[in-house]
Amino acid sequence: MADPQTLPILPLLLLLLSVPFAASNPLQEKYHQCLVHNTDADQPVTISTVFYTPNNSSFHSVLESTAQNLRYLVPSVSKPELIFTPLTESHVQAAVICSKKLGVPLRVRSGGHDYEAVSYASETETPFIIVDMARLRSVTVDIDDNTAWVQAGATIGELYYRIYEKSSVHGFPAGLCTSLGVGGHITGGAYGPMMRKYGLGADNVVDARIVDANGRILDREAMGEDLFWAIRGGGGGSFGLILAWKTQLVQVPKTVTVFTVPKTLEQGATKILYKWQQVADKLDENLFIRVIIQVADAAVKGKRTVGTAYNALFLGRVNKLLKVMGKSFPELGLTRKDCQEMSWIESVLYIAGYPSKTPPEVLLQGKSLFKNYFKAKSDFVKKPIPEDGLEGLWKRLMEEEIPLMIWNPYGGMMSKISESEIPFPHRNGTLFKIQYVTTWSAGDKESAAKHIDWMRRLYNYMSTYVSMLPREAYVNYRDLDLGMNKNGSTDFVQASVWGTKYFKNNFNRLVRIKSKVDPENFFRHEQSIPVLPTVERKSERKGDHW
């Protein structure tokens, strides 16, 4: 990849002249003309597949290409007026300028793990367009500098692979799911199996390139420290359009160790999980043990049970791991036979769920391992859930067809970084994070209502055992049940309800920054950061509180 600061400017003129438009759609025509007018045309381009409308045979395949939550692809959900897949930073600038000029809302997609699809669907605004960053996915790794520039459309798996190409002792602490789009992933924080050692992906970003609401390309120096703070954990789609991140690489051992140990209720899962809650955040910071909780068939035919699986990465060799586990968590009964030593890149594939001996090159495909109709929620836990609380949880899980919970441990570096260092606030005092998911296979409203209702009842049950005032939530597990902006406008008071859950005390600073850099609220969606009321913004400026 060329240095992002010297990326070539390619034209849209020849590229777009061949794109067919329905004569009856003036918005598509005007947008096309505006793009041509606002893009340099000094070099010829022969590729014409960057502009998709519902009249194009490829429209639906492009729309669905990275979408994971199928309930936002059903016919009743509004579809975009067009999808634009830019090839250069100049094209992205033109997209922003033209959307703003024509007054048409813009959604930005860099991957497909958007739980409530605010990057490619709209609950409140129509018409709208999608800028899909899938073709801007270059990665340049500089081992001497311990950094990598990665464009927004790349997946986290592609970044991992490009690091692996250059070094066996470097990595990056980000997501477990390798198909995550880098652009959006880091805007929410980006947690993963090395976060207890190195913090979040967003904690390890040293520069960025964005297009702001005026169509300008800004790096860290040009955007200033306030905006640079906001984009690393303040959620996507509020402050600008991410073009690329400059990430700080971290050291990994040549040999790491992984294991997965299953325990059912019949094998004492409740007591073991209660113990895990007491030690998971206090273990050696090189050790990350998450718990995957599902309903499974019991040994007795026709009966169901709850299965827990302890899925772990240890940044070291098996002998040391066994000593750590024997001292801190002997209840799990880990043995040498449970463990596998491997390289860091092999552990990436293992944790992501790929079959044994899958070649690392699969990471370059950028494909998700699942597409489902699903609903998800999240919680943060500050004190262990007692055994009777767990038993009540098991009963509720067994009421649902395909429930899933994932408990991710905190502690280590996550407890050493200030809650205000970046907008992601869930730090010291957090034992673990819970992700709740339910999936189903039918696209009808009745099925969706049934499973979503179960999820909401489970969430209500858990209220006794999780963080309070606020009840915290992870912005990358976006949950529109917490509240929504309405009809293209944002209301500070209304948004504070969900904003404090995602960002706690950082929410107010995010609002002030948003009001400064995007006062017209161009970058918006159902849960974007609101702007301050006009009178309050004027007062802030007069007091020079920016």
C-alpha positions in Angstrom: 0.0 0.0 0.0 1.2 3.5 -0.7 1.5 5.8 2.3 -2.0 7.0 2.9 -0.8 10.6 2.7 0.3 10.0 -0.9 -2.5 7.8 -2.2 -3.2 8.5 -6.0 -6.3 10.5 -6.9 -8.3 8.5 -9.5 -11.2 9.9 -11.4 -14.9 9.1 -11.4 -15.6 10.7 -14.7 -15.0 7.9 -17.1 -15.9 5.4 -14.5 -19.4 6.8 -13.8 -20.3 7.8 -17.4 -21.1 4.2 -18.2 -23.3 3.6 -15.2 -27.0 3.3 -16.1 -29.6 5.3 -14.3 -33.3 5.2 -14.3 -34.4 8.4 -16.0 -37.2 8.7 -13.5 -34.8 8.9 -10.5 -33.5 12.5 -10.2 -31.6 11.8 -7.0 -29.4 9.2 -8.6 -28.8 11.5 -11.6 -27.9 14.5 -9.4 -25.6 12.5 -7.2 -23.8 11.1 -10.2 -23.3 14.5 -11.7 -22.1 15.9 -8.4 -19.5 13.1 -8.0 -18.2 13.7 -11.5 -17.9 17.5 -10.8 -16.1 17.0 -7.4 -13.6 14.4 -8.4 -10.3 14.9 -10.4 -10.4 13.3 -13.8 -6.7 13.5 -14.9 -6.2 9.8 -15.1 -8.4 7.3 -17.0 -10.3 4.6 -15.1 -11.9 1.6 -16.8 -13.6 -0.1 -13.8 -17.3 0.8 -13.8 -18.7 -1.3 -10.9 -18.5 1.3 -8.1 -22.0 2.6 -8.2 -25.0 0.3 -7.5 -28.7 1.2 -7.6 -31.7 -1.1 -7.1 -31.9 -1.3 -10.9 -28.5 -2.9 -11.0 -28.4 -6.7 -11.0 -25.5 -6.7 -8.5 -27.3 -4.3 -6.0 -28.6 -6.9 -3.6 -25.5 -9.0 -3.6 -23.4 -5.9 -2.7 -25.9 -4.9 -0.1 -25.8 -8.3 1.5 -22.1 -9.0 1.0 -21.0 -8.2 4.5 -24.3 -7.9 6.3 -24.5 -10.4 9.2 -27.9 -9.6 10.8 -30.4 -10.9 8.2 -33.3 -9.3 10.0 -32.2 -6.0 8.4 -32.3 -7.4 4.9 -36.0 -8.4 5.0 -38.3 -6.5 2.5 -39.9 -4.4 5.1 -36.7 -2.6 6.0 -35.8 0.4 3.9 -33.0 -0.1 1.4 -30.5 2.6 0.2 -31.2 4.6 -2.9 -27.7 3.7 -4.0 -24.4 2.1 -2.9 -21.1 3.8 -3.7 -17.9 1.8 -3.4 -15.1 4.3 -3.7 -11.6 3.4 -5.0 -9.7 6.4 -3.6 -9.7 8.9 -0.8 -10.8 11.5 -3.3 -13.9 9.5 -4.1 -14.8 9.4 -0.4 -14.4 13.2 -0.2 -16.7 13.6 -3.1 -19.3 11.3 -1.6 -19.4 13.4 1.6 -19.5 16.7 -0.3 -22.3 15.5 -2.6 -24.4 14.0 0.1 -24.2 17.2 2.1 -24.9 19.4 -1.0 -28.0 17.3 -2.0 -29.2 16.9 1.6 -29.3 13.1 1.4 -28.3 11.1 4.5 -25.2 9.0 4.2 -24.4 5.7 6.0 -20.8 4.4 6.0 -20.0 0.7 6.1 -16.6 -0.8 6.5 -17.5 -4.4 7.6 -20.6 -6.3 8.6 -20.6 -6.8 12.3 -23.0 -3.9 12.8 -25.5 -5.5 15.2 -28.4 -3.1 14.4 -27.3 -2.3 10.9 -27.1 1.4 11.3 -24.3 1.4 8.7 -26.4 -0.1 5.9 -30.1 0.3 6.9 -32.2 3.1 8.3 -35.1 2.9 10.8 -35.8 6.7 10.5 -34.6 8.2 7.3 -35.3 7.6 3.6 -33.9 8.0 1.0 -30.3 7.4 2.1 -27.1 6.2 0.4 -24.3 3.8 1.6 -20.6 4.5 1.1 -19.2 1.0 1.3 -15.4 1.1 2.1 -14.8 -2.5 1.0 -12.4 -1.5 -1.8 -10.2 0.6 0.4 -8.5 -2.2 2.3 -4.7 -1.8 1.9 -2.4 -2.6 4.8 1.2 -1.3 5.1 3.3 -2.8 7.9 6.5 -1.1 9.1 8.2 -3.5 11.5 11.1 -1.1 12.1 8.6 1.5 13.4 6.4 -1.1 15.1 3.3 0.4 13.2 0.9 -0.4 10.4 -1.4 1.8 8.4 -4.6 0.0 7.6 -7.4 1.3 5.5 -11.0 1.3 6.8 -12.3 -1.4 4.4 -9.8 -4.0 5.5 -10.8 -6.7 8.0 -9.0 -7.2 11.2 -8.0 -10.6 9.9 -6.2 -9.0 6.9 -4.3 -6.8 9.3 -3.3 -9.8 11.4 -2.1 -11.6 8.3 -0.1 -8.7 6.9 1.7 -8.4 10.3 2.3 -12.2 10.3 3.9 -11.8 6.8 6.5 -9.5 8.2 7.1 -10.9 11.7 6.5 -13.9 13.9 6.8 -11.8 17.1 4.5 -8.9 16.4 0.7 -8.7 16.6 -2.1 -6.3 17.3 -4.6 -6.5 20.2 -8.0 -6.4 18.6 -11.0 -8.6 17.7 -11.5 -12.3 18.0 -13.8 -12.4 14.9 -11.4 -11.9 12.0 -14.1 -10.6 9.5 -14.6 -7.4 11.5 -14.1 -4.3 9.4 -11.2 -2.3 10.8 -12.9 1.1 10.2 -15.9 0.5 12.5 -14.2 -2.0 14.9 -11.8 0.5 16.3 -14.3 3.3 16.6 -16.0 1.3 19.3 -12.9 0.3 21.2 -11.9 -3.1 19.7 -11.5 -5.7 22.4 -9.8 -9.1 22.0 -7.8 -11.9 23.6 -4.7 -9.7 24.2 -6.6 -6.8 25.9 -5.6 -7.9 29.4 -1.9 -7.5 28.3 -2.1 -4.5 25.9 -5.5 -2.9 26.2 -8.0 -2.3 23.4 -7.3 -1.8 19.7 -8.3 1.8 20.2 -5.7 2.2 23.0 -3.1 1.2 20.4 -3.9 3.7 17.6 -1.4 6.5 17.1 -2.8 8.3 14.1 -5.8 8.3 11.7 -7.1 9.8 8.5 -10.7 10.9 8.3 -13.0 12.9 6.0 -14.8 15.5 8.1 -18.3 17.0 7.6 -16.8 19.6 5.2 -15.1 17.0 3.0 -11.6 17.7 4.2 -9.1 14.9 4.8 -7.5 15.3 8.3 -4.8 13.4 10.1 -4.2 13.5 13.8 -2.3 16.8 13.7 -4.9 18.5 11.5 -7.9 17.2 13.4 -6.6 18.0 16.8 -6.4 15.9 20.0 -10.1 16.3 20.9 -11.4 14.8 17.7 -8.6 12.2 17.7 -9.8 11.2 21.2 -13.4 11.0 20.1 -13.0 8.7 17.2 -11.1 6.1 19.2 -14.0 4.5 21.1 -16.7 7.1 20.6 -18.7 4.9 18.2 -18.8 5.0 14.4 -20.8 7.3 12.2 -20.8 10.5 14.4 -17.7 12.5 13.8 -16.4 11.8 10.3 -15.7 9.0 7.9 -12.6 6.9 8.8 -10.2 6.4 5.9 -7.3 4.6 7.7 -5.8 3.9 11.2 -2.2 3.9 12.1 -1.9 1.1 14.6 0.9 0.5 17.2 2.1 -3.1 16.9 2.8 -5.2 20.1 5.2 -7.9 20.9 4.0 -11.6 21.0 5.9 -14.7 21.8 7.0 -17.1 19.1 5.0 -19.8 20.8 1.6 -19.2 22.6 -0.8 -21.7 24.1 -4.5 -22.2 23.7 -7.1 -24.4 25.2 -10.9 -25.1 25.2 -12.3 -27.0 28.2 -16.0 -27.8 28.3 -18.0 -28.2 31.4 -21.8 -29.1 31.6 -24.1 -28.6 34.6 -23.7 -32.3 35.3 -19.9 -31.7 35.5 -20.2 -28.9 38.1 -20.4 -26.0 35.6 -22.2 -23.7 38.1 -19.5 -23.9 40.8 -16.7 -23.7 38.3 -18.2 -20.6 36.7 -18.7 -19.0 40.1 -15.0 -19.5 40.8 -14.0 -18.1 37.3 -15.8 -14.9 38.2 -13.7 -14.5 41.3 -10.3 -15.0 39.5 -10.7 -14.2 35.8 -9.8 -10.5 36.1 -6.9 -11.3 38.6 -5.1 -13.9 36.5 -1.7 -13.4 34.9 -2.3 -10.6 32.4 -0.8 -12.9 29.6 -3.8 -15.2 30.1 -7.3 -14.5 28.7 -10.0 -17.1 29.4 -13.4 -16.3 28.1 -16.5 -18.5 28.7 -18.9 -19.5 25.9 -22.2 -20.6 27.3 -24.8 -22.5 25.2 -27.7 -24.9 25.6 -26.8 -28.5 24.6 -28.3 -32.0 24.6 -27.9 -33.7 27.9 -26.8 -37.3 28.4 -30.4 -38.3 29.1 -32.2 -38.5 25.7 -34.7 -35.7 25.2 -33.2 -33.5 28.0 -31.2 -30.3 27.6 -28.4 -28.9 29.7 -26.2 -25.9 29.8 -22.7 -26.2 28.5 -19.9 -23.9 29.3 -16.6 -23.8 27.3 -13.5 -22.1 28.7 -11.7 -20.8 25.6 -8.3 -19.3 26.3 -5.1 -17.7 24.9 -1.9 -17.6 26.9 1.0 -15.5 25.7 3.6 -18.1 26.7 4.3 -21.8 26.7 2.3 -24.6 28.2 4.5 -25.3 31.2 4.1 -21.8 32.6 0.4 -21.8 31.8 -0.1 -25.0 33.9 1.6 -23.4 36.8 -0.6 -20.3 36.6 -3.7 -22.4 36.4 -2.7 -24.8 39.1 -2.2 -21.8 41.5 -5.1 -19.6 40.5 -7.8 -21.7 38.9 -7.3 -25.4 39.7 -11.1 -25.9 39.8 -11.1 -26.1 36.0 -8.8 -29.1 36.0 -6.7 -28.1 33.1 -4.2 -30.7 31.9 -1.4 -30.7 29.4 -3.6 -32.7 27.0 -6.1 -29.9 26.9 -3.5 -27.4 25.6 -2.0 -26.7 22.2 1.2 -24.7 21.6 1.3 -22.8 18.3 2.3 -19.5 16.7 0.3 -16.3 17.4 -1.2 -16.3 13.9 -2.4 -19.9 14.4 -4.0 -18.8 17.7 -5.9 -16.1 15.8 -7.5 -18.8 13.7 -8.1 -21.1 16.7 -9.9 -18.4 18.7 -11.9 -17.3 15.6 -13.2 -20.9 15.3 -11.5 -22.1 12.2 -10.8 -25.8 11.8 -7.4 -27.2 12.8 -4.7 -26.7 10.2 -6.6 -24.0 8.3 -3.9 -22.0 6.5 -3.5 -18.3 7.6 -4.3 -17.2 4.0 -8.0 -17.7 4.8 -7.8 -14.4 6.6 -7.4 -12.6 3.3 -10.8 -13.7 2.2 -12.4 -11.5 4.8 -15.4 -13.7 5.1 -17.7 -14.1 8.2 -18.3 -17.5 9.6 -22.0 -16.8 10.1 -25.1 -15.0 8.9 -28.2 -15.1 11.1 -31.3 -13.4 12.2 -30.3 -12.3 15.6 -30.7 -10.0 18.5 -27.9 -9.1 20.9 -27.3 -7.2 24.1 -24.5 -6.6 26.5 -23.7 -6.0 30.2 -20.7 -5.3 32.4 -20.4 -7.2 35.7 -18.8 -5.6 38.8 -19.2 -8.4 41.4 -19.6 -12.2 41.0 -23.1 -13.5 40.2 -24.0 -15.9 43.0 -24.8 -19.5 42.4 -28.5 -19.1 42.8 -28.4 -16.3 40.3 -26.6 -18.6 37.8 -29.2 -21.3 38.4 -32.0 -18.9 37.5 -30.0 -17.9 34.4 -29.8 -21.5 33.3 -33.6 -21.9 33.6 -34.1 -19.0 31.3 -31.5 -20.1 28.8 -33.2 -23.4 28.4 -36.5 -21.7 27.5 -34.9 -20.5 24.2 -34.0 -22.4 21.1 -30.4 -21.2 20.3 -29.2 -18.9 23.1 -25.6 -17.9 23.4 -23.7 -16.0 26.0 -20.0 -15.0 26.0 -18.3 -13.8 29.1 -15.0 -11.9 28.5 -12.6 -11.2 31.4 -11.2 -7.8 32.2 -8.4 -6.8 34.6 -4.8 -6.5 33.7 -4.0 -3.6 31.5 -7.8 -2.8 31.2 -7.7 -1.8 34.9 -4.6 0.4 34.5 -5.9 2.7 31.8 -8.1 5.6 32.9 -11.8 5.6 32.0 -11.3 9.0 30.3 -8.2 8.1 28.3 -10.4 7.4 25.3 -14.3 7.4 25.2 -14.5 3.6 26.0 -15.1 3.8 29.8 -15.5 0.2 31.0 -12.2 -0.2 32.9 -11.3 -0.5 36.5 -13.8 -2.4 38.6 -15.1 -4.4 35.8 -14.8 -8.2 36.3 -16.1 -9.2 32.9 -18.4 -8.3 30.0 -21.4 -10.4 28.9 -22.6 -10.6 25.4 -26.1 -12.1 25.0 -27.2 -13.4 21.6 -30.2 -15.3 20.3 -30.5 -16.5 16.7 -33.3 -17.9 14.6 -33.8 -19.1 11.0 -37.1 -17.6 9.8 -37.5 -14.1 8.5 -41.1 -13.5 9.5 -42.2 -10.9 12.1 -43.6 -13.5 14.4 -40.3 -15.3 14.8 -38.4 -12.1 15.3 -40.9 -10.9 17.9 -40.8 -14.2 19.8 -37.0 -14.3 20.1 -36.5 -10.6 20.8 -39.1 -10.8 23.6 -37.2 -13.7 25.2 -34.0 -11.6 25.0 -35.6 -8.7 26.6 -36.9 -10.9 29.5 -33.5 -12.3 30.0 -32.0 -8.9 30.1 -34.5 -7.8 32.7 -33.7 -10.8 34.8 -30.0 -10.0 34.8 -30.5 -6.4 36.0 -29.9 -7.5 39.6 -26.5 -8.8 38.9 -24.8 -6.3 36.6 -23.6 -2.7 36.6 -26.0 0.0 37.7 -26.3 3.8 37.5 -25.7 3.5 34.6 -26.3 -0.1 33.5 -23.4 -0.1 31.1 -23.4 -1.4 27.5 -20.8 -1.9 24.8 -21.3 0.4 21.8 -20.0 -2.2 19.3 -22.8 -4.4 20.5 -25.2 -1.7 19.5 -28.7 -2.1 21.0 -31.5 0.1 19.7 -33.7 -1.0 22.6 -31.7 1.5 24.7 -33.2 4.4 22.7 -32.9 6.0 19.3 -32.6 9.4 17.6 -35.7 10.1 15.6 -36.4 11.3 12.1 -32.9 12.5 11.3 -32.6 14.7 14.5 -30.8 14.2 17.7 -32.0 15.2 21.1 -29.4 15.6 23.9 -31.7 14.6 26.7 -33.1 11.6 24.9 -29.6 10.5 23.7 -28.2 10.8 27.2 -30.2 7.6 28.2 -28.2 5.4 25.9 -25.2 7.6 25.7 -24.3 7.3 29.3 -24.7 3.5 29.1 -22.1 3.3 26.3 -19.8 6.1 27.4 -20.6 6.9 31.1 -19.1 10.4 31.9 -17.3 10.6 28.6 -20.7 11.2 26.8 -20.8 14.9 27.6 -17.3 15.4 26.2 -18.3 13.5 23.1 -21.3 15.8 22.7 -19.2 18.9 23.0 -16.7 17.7 20.4 -19.5 16.6 18.0 -21.1 20.1 18.3 -17.8 21.7 17.4 -16.7 19.5 14.4 -20.2 18.7 13.0 -22.6 21.4 14.2 -25.1 20.6 11.4 -25.2 17.0 12.4 -24.3 15.6 9.0 -22.9 12.3 10.3 -25.9 10.8 12.1 -27.8 7.6 12.6 -30.2 6.0 15.1 -27.6 6.2 18.0 -25.1 8.8 16.8 -23.8 11.4 19.2 -26.1 14.4 19.4 -25.2 18.1 19.0 -25.9 20.6 21.8 -28.9 22.9 21.4 -28.0 26.0 19.4 -28.2 28.4 22.4 -25.9 26.1 24.5 -23.4 25.8 21.6 -23.2 29.6 21.3 -22.6 29.8 25.1 -19.9 27.2 25.0 -18.1 29.0 22.1 -18.4 32.3 23.9 -16.8 30.8 27.0 -14.1 29.2 24.9 -14.7 25.8 26.4 -13.7 23.9 23.3 
